[in-house]
Amino acid sequence: MTPRAGNVDEDLIPASAQHRYEVRKADLPLSCPMPGMYLWNSHPKVFLPIEETGEAMCPYCGAQYFMGKDG
């Protein structure tokens, strides 16, 4: 059986568990929820424009994202 995204066997991050997330260039294009988060209790995916200012906030859950030092 092939593993599926969101299985309880996976080490995923709960969606909206934090309010501030550090991201890197490898995470672009940035979306909330991010890949690697559980989706069952999350809001619809929204892409966030972080490239210009280095910061973005999700209009659904209020999570704040910022580019890390390597980003």
PDB file of N, CA, C, O and CB in Angstrom:
ATOM      1  N   MET A   1       0.838  -1.174   0.000  1.00  0.00           N
ATOM      2  CA  MET A   1       0.000   0.000   0.000  1.00  0.00           C
ATOM      3  C   MET A   1       0.888   1.244   0.000  1.00  0.00           C
ATOM      4  O   MET A   1       1.846   1.326   0.769  1.00  0.00           O
ATOM      5  CB  MET A   1      -0.956  -0.006   1.215  1.00  0.00           C
ATOM      6  N   THR A   2       0.575   2.196  -0.849  1.00  0.00           N
ATOM      7  CA  THR A   2       1.345   3.427  -0.961  1.00  0.00           C
ATOM      8  C   THR A   2       0.905   4.421   0.100  1.00  0.00           C
ATOM      9  O   THR A   2      -0.294   4.637   0.279  1.00  0.00           O
ATOM     10  CB  THR A   2       1.193   4.036  -2.360  1.00  0.00           C
ATOM     11  N   PRO A   3       1.862   5.038   0.818  1.00  0.00           N
ATOM     12  CA  PRO A   3       1.475   6.041   1.826  1.00  0.00           C
ATOM     13  C   PRO A   3       0.796   7.239   1.171  1.00  0.00           C
ATOM     14  O   PRO A   3       1.176   7.651   0.076  1.00  0.00           O
ATOM     15  CB  PRO A   3       2.708   6.510   2.627  1.00  0.00           C
ATOM     16  N   ARG A   4      -0.193   7.787   1.834  1.00  0.00           N
ATOM     17  CA  ARG A   4      -0.907   8.965   1.341  1.00  0.00           C
ATOM     18  C   ARG A   4      -0.618  10.145   2.248  1.00  0.00           C
ATOM     19  O   ARG A   4      -0.359   9.975   3.440  1.00  0.00           O
ATOM     20  CB  ARG A   4      -2.431   8.702   1.260  1.00  0.00           C
ATOM     21  N   ALA A   5      -0.662  11.326   1.687  1.00  0.00           N
ATOM     22  CA  ALA A   5      -0.457  12.532   2.487  1.00  0.00           C
ATOM     23  C   ALA A   5      -1.544  12.631   3.544  1.00  0.00           C
ATOM     24  O   ALA A   5      -2.726  12.471   3.239  1.00  0.00           O
ATOM     25  CB  ALA A   5      -0.450  13.796   1.594  1.00  0.00           C
ATOM     26  N   GLY A   6      -1.161  12.889   4.758  1.00  0.00           N
ATOM     27  CA  GLY A   6      -2.122  13.070   5.828  1.00  0.00           C
ATOM     28  C   GLY A   6      -2.393  11.829   6.650  1.00  0.00           C
ATOM     29  O   GLY A   6      -3.216  11.859   7.565  1.00  0.00           O
ATOM     30  N   ASN A   7      -1.712  10.737   6.338  1.00  0.00           N
ATOM     31  CA  ASN A   7      -1.882   9.534   7.152  1.00  0.00           C
ATOM     32  C   ASN A   7      -1.415   9.804   8.568  1.00  0.00           C
ATOM     33  O   ASN A   7      -0.530  10.633   8.779  1.00  0.00           O
ATOM     34  CB  ASN A   7      -1.112   8.343   6.548  1.00  0.00           C
ATOM     35  N   VAL A   8      -1.989   9.124   9.530  1.00  0.00           N
ATOM     36  CA  VAL A   8      -1.569   9.297  10.910  1.00  0.00           C
ATOM     37  C   VAL A   8      -0.168   8.757  11.136  1.00  0.00           C
ATOM     38  O   VAL A   8       0.460   9.069  12.148  1.00  0.00           O
ATOM     39  CB  VAL A   8      -2.546   8.617  11.844  1.00  0.00           C
ATOM     40  N   ASP A   9       0.336   7.939  10.195  1.00  0.00           N
ATOM     41  CA  ASP A   9       1.682   7.399  10.310  1.00  0.00           C
ATOM     42  C   ASP A   9       2.745   8.448   9.980  1.00  0.00           C
ATOM     43  O   ASP A   9       3.914   8.263  10.318  1.00  0.00           O
ATOM     44  CB  ASP A   9       1.838   6.195   9.398  1.00  0.00           C
ATOM     45  N   GLU A  10       2.365   9.525   9.337  1.00  0.00           N
ATOM     46  CA  GLU A  10       3.322  10.538   8.921  1.00  0.00           C
ATOM     47  C   GLU A  10       3.565  11.550  10.027  1.00  0.00           C
ATOM     48  O   GLU A  10       2.710  11.770  10.885  1.00  0.00           O
ATOM     49  CB  GLU A  10       2.836  11.242   7.665  1.00  0.00           C
ATOM     50  N   ASP A  11       4.729  12.154   9.997  1.00  0.00           N
ATOM     51  CA  ASP A  11       5.089  13.176  10.964  1.00  0.00           C
ATOM     52  C   ASP A  11       4.726  14.536  10.386  1.00  0.00           C
ATOM     53  O   ASP A  11       5.600  15.246   9.888  1.00  0.00           O
ATOM     54  CB  ASP A  11       6.602  13.104  11.324  1.00  0.00           C
ATOM     55  N   LEU A  12       3.458  14.909  10.441  1.00  0.00           N
ATOM     56  CA  LEU A  12       2.973  16.161   9.873  1.00  0.00           C
ATOM     57  C   LEU A  12       2.780  17.199  10.964  1.00  0.00           C
ATOM     58  O   LEU A  12       2.632  16.870  12.141  1.00  0.00           O
ATOM     59  CB  LEU A  12       1.661  15.939   9.113  1.00  0.00           C
ATOM     60  N   ILE A  13       2.785  18.458  10.551  1.00  0.00           N
ATOM     61  CA  ILE A  13       2.577  19.585  11.453  1.00  0.00           C
ATOM     62  C   ILE A  13       1.085  19.879  11.511  1.00  0.00           C
ATOM     63  O   ILE A  13       0.446  19.951  10.461  1.00  0.00           O
ATOM     64  CB  ILE A  13       3.382  20.843  10.989  1.00  0.00           C
ATOM     65  N   PRO A  14       0.506  20.050  12.688  1.00  0.00           N
ATOM     66  CA  PRO A  14      -0.903  20.454  12.749  1.00  0.00           C
ATOM     67  C   PRO A  14      -1.092  21.818  12.097  1.00  0.00           C
ATOM     68  O   PRO A  14      -0.317  22.737  12.360  1.00  0.00           O
ATOM     69  CB  PRO A  14      -1.399  20.488  14.210  1.00  0.00           C
ATOM     70  N   ALA A  15      -2.095  21.965  11.262  1.00  0.00           N
ATOM     71  CA  ALA A  15      -2.377  23.244  10.607  1.00  0.00           C
ATOM     72  C   ALA A  15      -2.746  24.287  11.644  1.00  0.00           C
ATOM     73  O   ALA A  15      -3.470  23.996  12.596  1.00  0.00           O
ATOM     74  CB  ALA A  15      -3.508  23.096   9.571  1.00  0.00           C
ATOM     75  N   SER A  16      -2.255  25.487  11.464  1.00  0.00           N
ATOM     76  CA  SER A  16      -2.545  26.620  12.343  1.00  0.00           C
ATOM     77  C   SER A  16      -2.121  26.373  13.788  1.00  0.00           C
ATOM     78  O   SER A  16      -2.689  26.964  14.707  1.00  0.00           O
ATOM     79  CB  SER A  16      -4.019  26.935  12.298  1.00  0.00           C
ATOM     80  N   ALA A  17      -1.136  25.512  13.999  1.00  0.00           N
ATOM     81  CA  ALA A  17      -0.686  25.222  15.358  1.00  0.00           C
ATOM     82  C   ALA A  17       0.183  26.343  15.910  1.00  0.00           C
ATOM     83  O   ALA A  17       0.225  26.565  17.120  1.00  0.00           O
ATOM     84  CB  ALA A  17       0.082  23.908  15.390  1.00  0.00           C
ATOM     85  N   GLN A  18       0.858  27.031  15.041  1.00  0.00           N
ATOM     86  CA  GLN A  18       1.684  28.157  15.447  1.00  0.00           C
ATOM     87  C   GLN A  18       1.051  29.414  14.857  1.00  0.00           C
ATOM     88  O   GLN A  18       0.100  29.349  14.079  1.00  0.00           O
ATOM     89  CB  GLN A  18       3.179  27.983  14.977  1.00  0.00           C
ATOM     90  N   HIS A  19       1.594  30.533  15.240  1.00  0.00           N
ATOM     91  CA  HIS A  19       1.109  31.766  14.640  1.00  0.00           C
ATOM     92  C   HIS A  19       2.199  32.440  13.824  1.00  0.00           C
ATOM     93  O   HIS A  19       1.929  33.418  13.128  1.00  0.00           O
ATOM     94  CB  HIS A  19       0.595  32.713  15.715  1.00  0.00           C
ATOM     95  N   ARG A  20       3.437  31.930  13.897  1.00  0.00           N
ATOM     96  CA  ARG A  20       4.548  32.521  13.167  1.00  0.00           C
ATOM     97  C   ARG A  20       5.421  31.395  12.617  1.00  0.00           C
ATOM     98  O   ARG A  20       5.871  30.526  13.363  1.00  0.00           O
ATOM     99  CB  ARG A  20       5.375  33.481  14.080  1.00  0.00           C
ATOM    100  N   TYR A  21       5.654  31.421  11.310  1.00  0.00           N
ATOM    101  CA  TYR A  21       6.423  30.383  10.648  1.00  0.00           C
ATOM    102  C   TYR A  21       7.568  31.005   9.863  1.00  0.00           C
ATOM    103  O   TYR A  21       7.383  31.999   9.161  1.00  0.00           O
ATOM    104  CB  TYR A  21       5.526  29.548   9.724  1.00  0.00           C
ATOM    105  N   GLU A  22       8.743  30.420   9.985  1.00  0.00           N
ATOM    106  CA  GLU A  22       9.885  30.828   9.182  1.00  0.00           C
ATOM    107  C   GLU A  22       9.888  29.984   7.913  1.00  0.00           C
ATOM    108  O   GLU A  22       9.755  28.762   7.977  1.00  0.00           O
ATOM    109  CB  GLU A  22      11.228  30.673   9.974  1.00  0.00           C
ATOM    110  N   VAL A  23      10.039  30.628   6.768  1.00  0.00           N
ATOM    111  CA  VAL A  23      10.070  29.918   5.490  1.00  0.00           C
ATOM    112  C   VAL A  23      11.352  30.259   4.747  1.00  0.00           C
ATOM    113  O   VAL A  23      12.048  31.218   5.081  1.00  0.00           O
ATOM    114  CB  VAL A  23       8.833  30.273   4.630  1.00  0.00           C
ATOM    115  N   ARG A  24      11.651  29.455   3.730  1.00  0.00           N
ATOM    116  CA  ARG A  24      12.848  29.629   2.915  1.00  0.00           C
ATOM    117  C   ARG A  24      12.450  29.698   1.447  1.00  0.00           C
ATOM    118  O   ARG A  24      11.297  29.446   1.098  1.00  0.00           O
ATOM    119  CB  ARG A  24      13.859  28.478   3.156  1.00  0.00           C
ATOM    120  N   LYS A  25      13.396  30.038   0.597  1.00  0.00           N
ATOM    121  CA  LYS A  25      13.124  30.101  -0.840  1.00  0.00           C
ATOM    122  C   LYS A  25      12.594  28.774  -1.363  1.00  0.00           C
ATOM    123  O   LYS A  25      11.775  28.750  -2.282  1.00  0.00           O
ATOM    124  CB  LYS A  25      14.386  30.492  -1.605  1.00  0.00           C
ATOM    125  N   ALA A  26      13.051  27.678  -0.787  1.00  0.00           N
ATOM    126  CA  ALA A  26      12.593  26.351  -1.213  1.00  0.00           C
ATOM    127  C   ALA A  26      11.103  26.153  -0.947  1.00  0.00           C
ATOM    128  O   ALA A  26      10.485  25.280  -1.556  1.00  0.00           O
ATOM    129  CB  ALA A  26      13.392  25.264  -0.499  1.00  0.00           C
ATOM    130  N   ASP A  27      10.514  26.946  -0.051  1.00  0.00           N
ATOM    131  CA  ASP A  27       9.090  26.838   0.280  1.00  0.00           C
ATOM    132  C   ASP A  27       8.199  27.623  -0.680  1.00  0.00           C
ATOM    133  O   ASP A  27       6.974  27.534  -0.600  1.00  0.00           O
ATOM    134  CB  ASP A  27       8.854  27.322   1.695  1.00  0.00           C
ATOM    135  N   LEU A  28       8.805  28.391  -1.588  1.00  0.00           N
ATOM    136  CA  LEU A  28       8.033  29.215  -2.527  1.00  0.00           C
ATOM    137  C   LEU A  28       7.550  28.381  -3.699  1.00  0.00           C
ATOM    138  O   LEU A  28       8.259  27.459  -4.104  1.00  0.00           O
ATOM    139  CB  LEU A  28       8.875  30.396  -3.033  1.00  0.00           C
ATOM    140  N   PRO A  29       6.392  28.653  -4.262  1.00  0.00           N
ATOM    141  CA  PRO A  29       5.437  29.660  -3.825  1.00  0.00           C
ATOM    142  C   PRO A  29       4.828  29.266  -2.487  1.00  0.00           C
ATOM    143  O   PRO A  29       4.547  28.093  -2.240  1.00  0.00           O
ATOM    144  CB  PRO A  29       4.338  29.857  -4.878  1.00  0.00           C
ATOM    145  N   LEU A  30       4.629  30.251  -1.638  1.00  0.00           N
ATOM    146  CA  LEU A  30       4.146  30.032  -0.279  1.00  0.00           C
ATOM    147  C   LEU A  30       2.632  29.901  -0.259  1.00  0.00           C
ATOM    148  O   LEU A  30       1.912  30.708  -0.847  1.00  0.00           O
ATOM    149  CB  LEU A  30       4.589  31.170   0.640  1.00  0.00           C
ATOM    150  N   SER A  31       2.170  28.873   0.428  1.00  0.00           N
ATOM    151  CA  SER A  31       0.727  28.703   0.607  1.00  0.00           C
ATOM    152  C   SER A  31       0.450  28.376   2.065  1.00  0.00           C
ATOM    153  O   SER A  31       1.307  27.855   2.779  1.00  0.00           O
ATOM    154  CB  SER A  31       0.168  27.584  -0.328  1.00  0.00           C
ATOM    155  N   CYS A  32      -0.750  28.689   2.485  1.00  0.00           N
ATOM    156  CA  CYS A  32      -1.223  28.331   3.814  1.00  0.00           C
ATOM    157  C   CYS A  32      -2.520  27.561   3.627  1.00  0.00           C
ATOM    158  O   CYS A  32      -3.435  28.076   2.985  1.00  0.00           O
ATOM    159  CB  CYS A  32      -1.426  29.599   4.729  1.00  0.00           C
ATOM    160  N   PRO A  33      -2.637  26.367   4.150  1.00  0.00           N
ATOM    161  CA  PRO A  33      -1.638  25.625   4.889  1.00  0.00           C
ATOM    162  C   PRO A  33      -0.489  25.184   3.980  1.00  0.00           C
ATOM    163  O   PRO A  33      -0.666  25.011   2.774  1.00  0.00           O
ATOM    164  CB  PRO A  33      -2.276  24.418   5.559  1.00  0.00           C
ATOM    165  N   MET A  34       0.686  25.006   4.578  1.00  0.00           N
ATOM    166  CA  MET A  34       1.865  24.585   3.838  1.00  0.00           C
ATOM    167  C   MET A  34       1.844  23.079   3.634  1.00  0.00           C
ATOM    168  O   MET A  34       1.183  22.356   4.380  1.00  0.00           O
ATOM    169  CB  MET A  34       3.146  25.011   4.568  1.00  0.00           C
ATOM    170  N   PRO A  35       2.574  22.601   2.611  1.00  0.00           N
ATOM    171  CA  PRO A  35       2.732  21.143   2.472  1.00  0.00           C
ATOM    172  C   PRO A  35       3.362  20.608   3.754  1.00  0.00           C
ATOM    173  O   PRO A  35       4.216  21.260   4.356  1.00  0.00           O
ATOM    174  CB  PRO A  35       3.613  20.772   1.213  1.00  0.00           C
ATOM    175  N   GLY A  36       2.943  19.447   4.155  1.00  0.00           N
ATOM    176  CA  GLY A  36       3.462  18.877   5.387  1.00  0.00           C
ATOM    177  C   GLY A  36       2.597  19.170   6.597  1.00  0.00           C
ATOM    178  O   GLY A  36       2.934  18.762   7.709  1.00  0.00           O
ATOM    179  N   MET A  37       1.485  19.872   6.402  1.00  0.00           N
ATOM    180  CA  MET A  37       0.534  20.120   7.488  1.00  0.00           C
ATOM    181  C   MET A  37      -0.690  19.233   7.287  1.00  0.00           C
ATOM    182  O   MET A  37      -1.084  18.937   6.159  1.00  0.00           O
ATOM    183  CB  MET A  37       0.123  21.627   7.544  1.00  0.00           C
ATOM    184  N   TYR A  38      -1.273  18.823   8.384  1.00  0.00           N
ATOM    185  CA  TYR A  38      -2.536  18.106   8.292  1.00  0.00           C
ATOM    186  C   TYR A  38      -3.576  19.018   7.650  1.00  0.00           C
ATOM    187  O   TYR A  38      -3.599  20.219   7.918  1.00  0.00           O
ATOM    188  CB  TYR A  38      -3.008  17.623   9.692  1.00  0.00           C
ATOM    189  N   LEU A  39      -4.419  18.464   6.821  1.00  0.00           N
ATOM    190  CA  LEU A  39      -5.405  19.283   6.119  1.00  0.00           C
ATOM    191  C   LEU A  39      -6.837  19.061   6.600  1.00  0.00           C
ATOM    192  O   LEU A  39      -7.730  19.820   6.226  1.00  0.00           O
ATOM    193  CB  LEU A  39      -5.329  19.005   4.649  1.00  0.00           C
ATOM    194  N   TRP A  40      -7.070  18.057   7.405  1.00  0.00           N
ATOM    195  CA  TRP A  40      -8.444  17.726   7.774  1.00  0.00           C
ATOM    196  C   TRP A  40      -9.121  18.822   8.579  1.00  0.00           C
ATOM    197  O   TRP A  40     -10.344  18.951   8.527  1.00  0.00           O
ATOM    198  CB  TRP A  40      -8.467  16.446   8.557  1.00  0.00           C
ATOM    199  N   ASN A  41      -8.356  19.617   9.324  1.00  0.00           N
ATOM    200  CA  ASN A  41      -8.967  20.656  10.149  1.00  0.00           C
ATOM    201  C   ASN A  41      -8.512  22.044   9.718  1.00  0.00           C
ATOM    202  O   ASN A  41      -8.446  22.964  10.533  1.00  0.00           O
ATOM    203  CB  ASN A  41      -8.633  20.431  11.620  1.00  0.00           C
ATOM    204  N   SER A  42      -8.205  22.186   8.459  1.00  0.00           N
ATOM    205  CA  SER A  42      -7.628  23.432   7.976  1.00  0.00           C
ATOM    206  C   SER A  42      -8.609  24.197   7.095  1.00  0.00           C
ATOM    207  O   SER A  42      -9.703  23.717   6.795  1.00  0.00           O
ATOM    208  CB  SER A  42      -6.345  23.153   7.207  1.00  0.00           C
ATOM    209  N   HIS A  43      -8.206  25.372   6.695  1.00  0.00           N
ATOM    210  CA  HIS A  43      -8.994  26.206   5.783  1.00  0.00           C
ATOM    211  C   HIS A  43      -8.577  25.933   4.347  1.00  0.00           C
ATOM    212  O   HIS A  43      -7.609  25.204   4.131  1.00  0.00           O
ATOM    213  CB  HIS A  43      -8.824  27.707   6.117  1.00  0.00           C
ATOM    214  N   PRO A  44      -9.273  26.490   3.353  1.00  0.00           N
ATOM    215  CA  PRO A  44      -8.863  26.299   1.952  1.00  0.00           C
ATOM    216  C   PRO A  44      -7.456  26.854   1.727  1.00  0.00           C
ATOM    217  O   PRO A  44      -7.043  27.811   2.382  1.00  0.00           O
ATOM    218  CB  PRO A  44      -9.870  26.986   0.988  1.00  0.00           C
ATOM    219  N   LYS A  45      -6.732  26.245   0.799  1.00  0.00           N
ATOM    220  CA  LYS A  45      -5.377  26.684   0.479  1.00  0.00           C
ATOM    221  C   LYS A  45      -5.411  28.066  -0.152  1.00  0.00           C
ATOM    222  O   LYS A  45      -6.217  28.343  -1.041  1.00  0.00           O
ATOM    223  CB  LYS A  45      -4.686  25.681  -0.461  1.00  0.00           C
ATOM    224  N   VAL A  46      -4.525  28.924   0.323  1.00  0.00           N
ATOM    225  CA  VAL A  46      -4.392  30.272  -0.212  1.00  0.00           C
ATOM    226  C   VAL A  46      -2.901  30.539  -0.412  1.00  0.00           C
ATOM    227  O   VAL A  46      -2.083  30.218   0.450  1.00  0.00           O
ATOM    228  CB  VAL A  46      -5.049  31.343   0.743  1.00  0.00           C
ATOM    229  N   PHE A  47      -2.553  31.135  -1.567  1.00  0.00           N
ATOM    230  CA  PHE A  47      -1.163  31.481  -1.836  1.00  0.00           C
ATOM    231  C   PHE A  47      -0.883  32.878  -1.307  1.00  0.00           C
ATOM    232  O   PHE A  47      -1.690  33.792  -1.472  1.00  0.00           O
ATOM    233  CB  PHE A  47      -0.851  31.393  -3.349  1.00  0.00           C
ATOM    234  N   LEU A  48       0.275  33.032  -0.669  1.00  0.00           N
ATOM    235  CA  LEU A  48       0.624  34.280   0.004  1.00  0.00           C
ATOM    236  C   LEU A  48       1.819  34.946  -0.675  1.00  0.00           C
ATOM    237  O   LEU A  48       2.841  34.298  -0.898  1.00  0.00           O
ATOM    238  CB  LEU A  48       0.932  34.022   1.488  1.00  0.00           C
ATOM    239  N   PRO A  49       1.701  36.236  -1.007  1.00  0.00           N
ATOM    240  CA  PRO A  49       2.808  36.964  -1.641  1.00  0.00           C
ATOM    241  C   PRO A  49       3.827  37.425  -0.593  1.00  0.00           C
ATOM    242  O   PRO A  49       3.607  38.416   0.103  1.00  0.00           O
ATOM    243  CB  PRO A  49       2.270  38.181  -2.432  1.00  0.00           C
ATOM    244  N   ILE A  50       4.922  36.710  -0.492  1.00  0.00           N
ATOM    245  CA  ILE A  50       5.932  37.021   0.517  1.00  0.00           C
ATOM    246  C   ILE A  50       7.210  37.562  -0.110  1.00  0.00           C
ATOM    247  O   ILE A  50       8.065  38.097   0.596  1.00  0.00           O
ATOM    248  CB  ILE A  50       6.247  35.785   1.342  1.00  0.00           C
ATOM    249  N   GLU A  51       7.352  37.430  -1.419  1.00  0.00           N
ATOM    250  CA  GLU A  51       8.612  37.761  -2.082  1.00  0.00           C
ATOM    251  C   GLU A  51       9.021  39.228  -1.938  1.00  0.00           C
ATOM    252  O   GLU A  51      10.205  39.507  -1.750  1.00  0.00           O
ATOM    253  CB  GLU A  51       8.513  37.420  -3.536  1.00  0.00           C
ATOM    254  N   GLU A  52       8.101  40.154  -2.018  1.00  0.00           N
ATOM    255  CA  GLU A  52       8.457  41.578  -2.000  1.00  0.00           C
ATOM    256  C   GLU A  52       8.895  42.076  -0.632  1.00  0.00           C
ATOM    257  O   GLU A  52       9.914  42.758  -0.526  1.00  0.00           O
ATOM    258  CB  GLU A  52       7.292  42.396  -2.469  1.00  0.00           C
ATOM    259  N   THR A  53       8.157  41.755   0.404  1.00  0.00           N
ATOM    260  CA  THR A  53       8.426  42.325   1.725  1.00  0.00           C
ATOM    261  C   THR A  53       9.129  41.358   2.672  1.00  0.00           C
ATOM    262  O   THR A  53       9.699  41.783   3.677  1.00  0.00           O
ATOM    263  CB  THR A  53       7.139  42.779   2.349  1.00  0.00           C
ATOM    264  N   GLY A  54       9.094  40.056   2.360  1.00  0.00           N
ATOM    265  CA  GLY A  54       9.691  39.070   3.258  1.00  0.00           C
ATOM    266  C   GLY A  54       8.761  38.629   4.372  1.00  0.00           C
ATOM    267  O   GLY A  54       9.141  37.826   5.225  1.00  0.00           O
ATOM    268  N   GLU A  55       7.518  39.162   4.365  1.00  0.00           N
ATOM    269  CA  GLU A  55       6.521  38.781   5.360  1.00  0.00           C
ATOM    270  C   GLU A  55       5.156  38.665   4.706  1.00  0.00           C
ATOM    271  O   GLU A  55       4.870  39.347   3.721  1.00  0.00           O
ATOM    272  CB  GLU A  55       6.480  39.800   6.515  1.00  0.00           C
ATOM    273  N   ALA A  56       4.319  37.803   5.253  1.00  0.00           N
ATOM    274  CA  ALA A  56       2.949  37.657   4.763  1.00  0.00           C
ATOM    275  C   ALA A  56       2.090  37.106   5.887  1.00  0.00           C
ATOM    276  O   ALA A  56       2.583  36.412   6.777  1.00  0.00           O
ATOM    277  CB  ALA A  56       2.888  36.728   3.509  1.00  0.00           C
ATOM    278  N   MET A  57       0.789  37.424   5.841  1.00  0.00           N
ATOM    279  CA  MET A  57      -0.148  36.924   6.837  1.00  0.00           C
ATOM    280  C   MET A  57      -1.314  36.247   6.129  1.00  0.00           C
ATOM    281  O   MET A  57      -1.838  36.768   5.144  1.00  0.00           O
ATOM    282  CB  MET A  57      -0.648  38.070   7.754  1.00  0.00           C
ATOM    283  N   CYS A  58      -1.717  35.090   6.633  1.00  0.00           N
ATOM    284  CA  CYS A  58      -2.829  34.353   6.058  1.00  0.00           C
ATOM    285  C   CYS A  58      -4.144  35.053   6.413  1.00  0.00           C
ATOM    286  O   CYS A  58      -4.406  35.322   7.585  1.00  0.00           O
ATOM    287  CB  CYS A  58      -2.832  32.886   6.557  1.00  0.00           C
ATOM    288  N   PRO A  59      -4.972  35.348   5.402  1.00  0.00           N
ATOM    289  CA  PRO A  59      -6.247  36.006   5.681  1.00  0.00           C
ATOM    290  C   PRO A  59      -7.263  35.096   6.381  1.00  0.00           C
ATOM    291  O   PRO A  59      -8.230  35.589   6.963  1.00  0.00           O
ATOM    292  CB  PRO A  59      -6.839  36.516   4.396  1.00  0.00           C
ATOM    293  N   TYR A  60      -7.056  33.777   6.332  1.00  0.00           N
ATOM    294  CA  TYR A  60      -7.992  32.843   6.963  1.00  0.00           C
ATOM    295  C   TYR A  60      -7.686  32.643   8.450  1.00  0.00           C
ATOM    296  O   TYR A  60      -8.559  32.821   9.300  1.00  0.00           O
ATOM    297  CB  TYR A  60      -7.954  31.498   6.241  1.00  0.00           C
ATOM    298  N   CYS A  61      -6.444  32.273   8.752  1.00  0.00           N
ATOM    299  CA  CYS A  61      -6.127  31.876  10.130  1.00  0.00           C
ATOM    300  C   CYS A  61      -5.233  32.871  10.866  1.00  0.00           C
ATOM    301  O   CYS A  61      -5.020  32.735  12.071  1.00  0.00           O
ATOM    302  CB  CYS A  61      -5.462  30.532  10.125  1.00  0.00           C
ATOM    303  N   GLY A  62      -4.712  33.864  10.156  1.00  0.00           N
ATOM    304  CA  GLY A  62      -3.887  34.874  10.786  1.00  0.00           C
ATOM    305  C   GLY A  62      -2.439  34.457  11.010  1.00  0.00           C
ATOM    306  O   GLY A  62      -1.674  35.199  11.626  1.00  0.00           O
ATOM    307  N   ALA A  63      -2.045  33.265  10.515  1.00  0.00           N
ATOM    308  CA  ALA A  63      -0.661  32.835  10.666  1.00  0.00           C
ATOM    309  C   ALA A  63       0.259  33.808   9.951  1.00  0.00           C
ATOM    310  O   ALA A  63      -0.043  34.273   8.852  1.00  0.00           O
ATOM    311  CB  ALA A  63      -0.466  31.406  10.122  1.00  0.00           C
ATOM    312  N   GLN A  64       1.378  34.110  10.583  1.00  0.00           N
ATOM    313  CA  GLN A  64       2.348  35.029   9.996  1.00  0.00           C
ATOM    314  C   GLN A  64       3.547  34.221   9.500  1.00  0.00           C
ATOM    315  O   GLN A  64       4.037  33.316  10.176  1.00  0.00           O
ATOM    316  CB  GLN A  64       2.794  36.119  11.029  1.00  0.00           C
ATOM    317  N   TYR A  65       3.993  34.571   8.315  1.00  0.00           N
ATOM    318  CA  TYR A  65       5.134  33.913   7.694  1.00  0.00           C
ATOM    319  C   TYR A  65       6.210  34.942   7.455  1.00  0.00           C
ATOM    320  O   TYR A  65       5.914  36.084   7.104  1.00  0.00           O
ATOM    321  CB  TYR A  65       4.735  33.214   6.374  1.00  0.00           C
ATOM    322  N   PHE A  66       7.477  34.544   7.644  1.00  0.00           N
ATOM    323  CA  PHE A  66       8.581  35.446   7.360  1.00  0.00           C
ATOM    324  C   PHE A  66       9.717  34.660   6.733  1.00  0.00           C
ATOM    325  O   PHE A  66       9.907  33.477   7.017  1.00  0.00           O
ATOM    326  CB  PHE A  66       9.053  36.167   8.640  1.00  0.00           C
ATOM    327  N   MET A  67      10.472  35.339   5.871  1.00  0.00           N
ATOM    328  CA  MET A  67      11.603  34.703   5.209  1.00  0.00           C
ATOM    329  C   MET A  67      12.747  34.590   6.203  1.00  0.00           C
ATOM    330  O   MET A  67      13.084  35.552   6.894  1.00  0.00           O
ATOM    331  CB  MET A  67      12.039  35.500   3.947  1.00  0.00           C
ATOM    332  N   GLY A  68      13.337  33.410   6.268  1.00  0.00           N
ATOM    333  CA  GLY A  68      14.482  33.185   7.142  1.00  0.00           C
ATOM    334  C   GLY A  68      15.728  33.855   6.585  1.00  0.00           C
ATOM    335  O   GLY A  68      15.710  34.410   5.486  1.00  0.00           O
ATOM    336  N   LYS A  69      16.779  33.798   7.331  1.00  0.00           N
ATOM    337  CA  LYS A  69      18.031  34.448   6.951  1.00  0.00           C
ATOM    338  C   LYS A  69      18.592  33.896   5.643  1.00  0.00           C
ATOM    339  O   LYS A  69      19.243  34.627   4.896  1.00  0.00           O
ATOM    340  CB  LYS A  69      19.055  34.285   8.058  1.00  0.00           C
ATOM    341  N   ASP A  70      18.351  32.623   5.359  1.00  0.00           N
ATOM    342  CA  ASP A  70      18.849  32.045   4.106  1.00  0.00           C
ATOM    343  C   ASP A  70      17.886  32.290   2.950  1.00  0.00           C
ATOM    344  O   ASP A  70      18.176  31.926   1.811  1.00  0.00           O
ATOM    345  CB  ASP A  70      19.086  30.547   4.272  1.00  0.00           C
ATOM    346  N   GLY A  71      16.745  32.903   3.238  1.00  0.00           N
ATOM    347  CA  GLY A  71      15.710  33.082   2.242  1.00  0.00           C
ATOM    348  C   GLY A  71      15.826  34.364   1.548  1.00  0.00           C
ATOM    349  O   GLY A  71      15.018  34.665   0.669  1.00  0.00           O
TER     350      GLY A  71
END
